[in-house]
């Protein structure tokens, strides 16, 4: 929600989505800005590791992927 509020405050048009396959692979948040998509996986533990889902990279070649943790969320929000 904070990313959605931030985009509104900056008056930027950003498409926000979630992504899930029939096999239950998912990405928590997808942002689409000017045709460029970035997927964000949110993990509570700063030690959590997540890799780009193969289905995501095949379906959207060139799309970004980032992991947001408890330690990095402030940077992610642009604070």
C-alpha positions in Angstrom: 0.0 0.0 0.0 2.8 2.4 0.7 4.2 2.0 -2.8 0.7 2.8 -4.2 0.5 5.9 -2.0 3.9 7.0 -3.0 3.1 6.7 -6.7 0.0 8.7 -6.2 1.8 11.4 -4.2 4.4 11.7 -7.0 1.6 11.8 -9.6 3.1 8.8 -11.5 0.9 6.3 -13.3 2.0 2.9 -12.1 0.1 -0.3 -12.7 0.1 -2.6 -9.7 -0.6 -6.3 -10.0 0.2 -9.6 -8.4 1.3 -12.6 -10.4 0.5 -16.3 -9.9 0.7 -19.4 -12.2 -1.5 -22.4 -12.2 1.3 -24.2 -10.4 1.0 -21.6 -7.5 4.3 -19.9 -8.2 3.8 -16.3 -7.3 5.2 -12.8 -7.0 3.8 -10.6 -4.3 3.8 -7.3 -6.2 4.4 -6.4 -9.8 4.9 -2.7 -10.8 4.5 -1.7 -14.4 5.9 1.7 -15.3 5.9 2.8 -18.9 5.8 -0.8 -20.1 8.7 -2.0 -17.9 7.7 -4.5 -15.3 9.4 -5.3 -12.0 8.4 -8.1 -9.7 8.9 -7.8 -5.9 9.0 -10.7 -3.5 8.5 -9.7 0.1 10.2 -11.7 2.8 10.2 -11.1 6.6 13.6 -12.5 7.3 16.6 -10.4 6.1 18.4 -13.7 5.5 15.6 -15.1 3.3 16.7 -16.0 -0.2 14.5 -15.8 -3.2 15.4 -16.3 -6.8 13.7 -15.2 -9.9 10.9 -17.7 -10.7 11.7 -19.4 -14.0 8.1 -19.0 -15.1 8.4 -15.2 -14.5 11.6 -14.8 -16.5 10.3 -16.9 -19.4 6.9 -15.1 -19.6 8.5 -11.6 -19.2 12.0 -11.6 -20.5 13.9 -8.5 -19.4 11.5 -7.8 -16.5 13.2 -7.0 -13.2 12.9 -8.9 -10.0 13.8 -7.8 -6.5 13.5 -9.2 -3.0 12.3 -6.8 -0.2 13.1 -7.8 3.4 12.6 -6.3 6.8 16.1 -4.8 6.5 15.5 -3.2 3.0 11.9 -2.0 3.0 12.8 1.6 3.9 15.1 1.9 0.8 12.4 0.2 -1.3 9.9 2.8 -0.3 12.2 5.5 -1.3 12.6 6.9 2.2 
